[in-house]
Amino acid sequence: MPQINAERWNAVEQLVDHFYETDQVPAIALQVMVEEASRSYFKGRQRVSDERESLREDAIFLVASITKPIVVLGVLKLLEAGDLLLGDRVKRFIPEFGCAGKHGITIRHLMTHTSGLPDMLPNNRELRSANAPLSEFVKQICQIAPDEPPGRMVQYQSSGIAILAEVIQRVTGQTCAEYLTQVLFEPLEMRDTSLGVPGEWSTGNQPKIDRITEIRIPEELNIEPHWGWNSPYWRGFGAPWGGLFTTPSDLANLVKMLQQGGRYRQQQIFSPRTLEEATRNQLNNIPGLSKSARQGKGWGLGWQIVTPANSDYYGDLLSPNAYGHGGATGTVLWIDPRLQASAIILTTQPQEPHGRFLARISNTIVATIEQ
């Protein structure tokens, strides 16, 4: 049975301490699970420049693109309910989407980043500067032309996840945030998790909003503070591609469910078969992809499949069937079925494009595992 070597775990904590004490990373929270054992470690401060308040053990993080596979899980609940198929064209649910060369884009294309859509809208910065609502982003995504026909290329695209959130709203009549709370966060007892910061987090004697960590914004991105990651606008926006607020312990409940074939406590949240499909490389199912596209970064349904081509964020030691997702705010979540291990690493230091801090921590975590 795999287990964590206590002496080697000290090396993980020492590396985290080094990143903090040299001010390379303002805050780091770890939640590592190996078989039935778990370890957590918190180091840093709640606010980037405030030494007086240490990182809380109930700190809430903006996890950025880890949001994406969670939105996809929401759509997979609709698949299990018989409301849609992976091969359904998106225009079936959003008629106005089916224009400008997007007629053939399917739900599977959006989940696997093979739709040909751009990552962001060309006027993304202008929309944020105007504090535009999510509905305006969706409207404009429906109007644009893809960079390539669907199924021809693998191109990471936040815009496609925005459209999946709109599919959820068209099918259920609920916002994506409301739906995810109902079908995922409440059943999984993720009580400190929300897509966007809800109004009630600002109320009461101990408002949850005080637990949200501040992200250190790189100088090149600190152009418009009123719409940055720490701004009230972005916190309330609830971007389906990157607006999830959560804690390591809440995410650990989601991970447990994934590792247990869709089961959490006494509830079967997903069919094991659904999760098998979601966490295997889907690119072989896209007939128009080139050989080189298939040999790059692998994609399941929302989840990135760890391959030799994508050690970014995940380090160098995970098994070939591991899967997970990273986030631009300096976060990564990975699950390795072969090692029977998982890790949640949340920081407040953006690490694009290679996530070196995250990858180095991942390597030290894997090195603690004894078979």
N, C-alpha and C positions, 0 to 999 in steps of 0.2 A: 504494500500500500504506500503510495507516495506521501511524503511529509516534508515539512520545512525544517531544515537544519538550523538550529538556534544560533550556532556560532556564525554561520554564513549570513544569517539575517542581520547580524550586527553590521555587516558590510553594507547592506542596503541602507540602514539608518545612518551610517557614517557618510555615505554618498549624498543622501538627502541633506544632512547637516551641512556638508561642504557647499552644496549649491546655495543653501540659504545664507550661511555665514559669509560667503564671498559675494553675496547680493546678486548672484546670477538669477535667482528665482525668489520672489517675495514670499511665496507660500506654496506648500506641497502637502497633499493629503493622499495617503495610500490605503487601499483596502485589498488585501491579497487573500485568496482562498485556495487551499490545496486539499482535495478530498473533503473531509469534514472539518479540518482545521482552518482558522482564519487569523490573520495578523493585520493590524492597522497601525498607522503612524502619521502624526500631524506635526508639521514644523513650519514656522513662519509667523506672519502677521496678517490681520484682517485687512488693514489698509496699507497701501504701498509704502507710504512715508511716515507711518505712525507706529513707533516702536512700543507704545504703551499698551496696545491690545494684541495679545498673542492670538494666533489662529485658533478659533474655537473648534471643539470636537463635533459641534453641530453646525459647522460652517456650511453655507449654501454656495455652490459654484455655478457660474454660467458655463455649460460644457460644450457650447458651440456645436460642431457638426456631429457629435455623438447623438444629437437630436434626430438626425436623418434616419438611421435604422429603426428608431423608436416610432417615428411616423409611419414607416413602412410596416412595422408590426401592426399598427392600427388598421392599415389597409388589408393586411392578411386576416384580420378578424372579419372583415367584410367578405373576403374570399371564403372563409370557413362557413359563413352564414349563407352562402349562395348568392350574394349580391353582385358579384363580378368574377371575371376570369382574368388570369394573367395576360391572355391573348386578346382581351377586349380592347378595342380602340378607345382612346381617351375621349374622342368627340362624342361617343355614346352617352357620356355623363356630362360633358361640358361642350355643347354643340359649337359654341363660338371659338373653341380651340382648334377646330378642324379646318384651318385655312392656312395659306402661305406655306404650303409644303409640309404641314403637320398632320395630314389626314391619316397617315399610316402609323402614327406613333401609338404604341400600346402601353398598357399598365406595366408589362414586363420591361419595356424599354426604359421607362422612367425609373424603375427600381434598380436597374443595372447600369445606369449612366450610359446607355447606348441610344438615346433618343435623338442625338445630334443637337439638342438645345445648348445654348451657351450657359456657362456657370451663372453669371449674373446679367441683368439687363444692362444695355450700353449706358443708360442714364441712371445707374444704381446710385451714384453719389448725389445726383440732383434730387432724386426721390427722397433719400434719407435727409438731405438738407431741408427739404420742404416738410419733413415729418409726415410723409405720405402713409396712409393706412395700408395694411396688407392687401386689401381688395384692389387698390390701384396697381400694386405689383402684379397680381394675378391677371388683371385686365390687360396689362401691357404684355405679359408673357403670352397671353392668348393671341396677340396681334403679330408677334415677331415671326420671322422665318428661321428655321433651324440652320446651323452652320453646315450640316450635311444631312442627307436623307437618313431616316431612322435605320438602325441596324448596321451602319457602315463604319462607325468609329466608337471608341470608348472615350468619352469626354465627361469628366466630373462636372455635374451640373446641379447647383442649388435650385435653379428655376424649375427643374422637373419635380423636385420634392414639394415645392410650393403648389404645383398643380395636383400632386397626390393629396395634399391637404384639402384642396378645393374639391376633389372627388369625394373625400370623406364628408364634407359639408353638403354637397349635392345629394348624396345617397342617404345620409342620416338626418339632415336638417339641423345638426349641431355644428358648432365650430370645432375645428380640429382639437383645440385645447380642451373643450368640454368633453369631447368624445374620448380622448386619451385618458382623461381623469376617470371617466366612467368605466372603460373597459380594461384599462391597464393599471393606472396608479392606485385606484382604490382597492381592487382585488389583490394587488401586490403589496398593500400596506405602505405605499410610497407617499407618506403624509407630508413630506417637505419637498414635493416635486410638482412643477407646473410648467406648462409651455407659456412663457411670458409670466411676469409678476402680476398676480391678481390683486385687486383692490384691498381685499381683506388682509393681505400680508402687511399692510401699513397701519393696521388698527390694533388696539389692545395695549396692555401694559408692557408687553415684551414682543413688539412687532417682528415678524420674521424678516422683514426687509433689512433689519439691523444685522442679520446673520449673513447677508450676501457679501462675499469677498470682492474687493476692488481689484480689477485687472490692471497691470502695468501696460500702458499703451505705448508701443514703439514710436519713436519720434517721427518716423516716416508716415505713420498712420494717425498721429495726433493732430489732424488738420481741422476737423470740425467737432470739437468736444461735445456739442449739444446733440449729436446723433451717434456718438461712439458707444462702445460696449457698456460703459458705466453710466450712460445717460438715462434719465427717466423715459425718454422716448423709446430707446432700444429695449430697455427692460420690460416695458409694457407692450411692445410690438408683438412678441410671441412668434418670431420667425420659425416656420416649420423646418427650415434648413439649418437653424442654429440658435434657437431661442430658449432652450430648455434650461431651467434652474433646478438643481437637485443636490443631493448629498451623497458621499460615498456609501453610506449604509443603505440609502434608498436604492441606489444603483445595484448594490449587492443583492437585494431582493430580486431584481430583474434578472441578474446573472444566475442566481440559484434556479429560477424558473427555467431559463434556457438550458442549464446544465442537467436539469431533471426532466427533460423531454416535455416541457410545457406545464409541468405540475408545480404548484406552490401550496404548501401545507395540504389542505384537503381539497383544493380546487384544481381542475384541469383547465388551465388558462388557454393553452393551445394544444392541438393534436401534435404528437411527436412527429408525424409525417410532414406537417407544415413546417416545423422548424428544421427538419432534415433538408427540405427543399430550400429554405431561406439561407441556410449556412453552407451550401455547396456552391462551387463555381458554376455560374449560369452561362458563362460566355460561349460555351460549346452549343448552347441552344439558340444562339443568334447566328443564322446561316450566312449573313452577309459580311461578317467580320473577317478581316484579313488574318493570316497566320500570326503576324507580328502583334496585332491587337490582342489576340488570344493569349499570347505569351507574356503580356505585360501584367499589370496589376489585376488580380482576379476579383470578380464581384459576385456575391450571392444576391439575395433579394434585400437590398439595403445594407448588407454587411460586406465589408472588405475581406477578401480571403488572403491570408498571409502567404506570399510567394517569395522566392529569391529576389524578385524584381521590386519588392516593396518593403524593405527592412526599415524605411522611414517610420518613426514613431514606435515600432514594435521591437526593435533590436534585431539581433542576429540568431537567436537560439530557439525561437518558437518552432513547433512542428508544422509540417506542410498543410495540415488540416485545421490549423488555428484560424480564428476569425475575430474581427473587432471593428473599431472605428476610432479615429482621432478627431480632435477639434482644434480650431485655430487659436483658441484662448489658452492653449497649452494643456490639453487633456487627451487621454487615451483609455480605452477599455478593450481588453482582449480576453478571449477564452481559448484554451488549448485542450481539446478533448483527450488527446493522447497523454498529456501530462496530468490530466484531471486537475487542472489549475486555471485560475483566472486572476486578473489584476485590473484594478481601477486606479488610475493615476491622474489626479486633478491638481493643476497648478494655476497660478495667476500670471504666468509669463508666456505670452505668445511665442511659438517656436517654429513658425513656418520658415522654410518649407520642409525641413528634415526632422524636426522634433528631436534634436540630439539629446537633450536632457531626458526626455521620455524614453528614448531608445536605450540610453545608458542605464537608466533605472530598471527598465524591463530586463536587460541582460543580467543585472545583479539579482533580480528576483528569481529568474529561471535558474540561476546558479545555486540558489538555496534549496532547490527541490531534490530530494533523495527518493529514488524508486524502491 
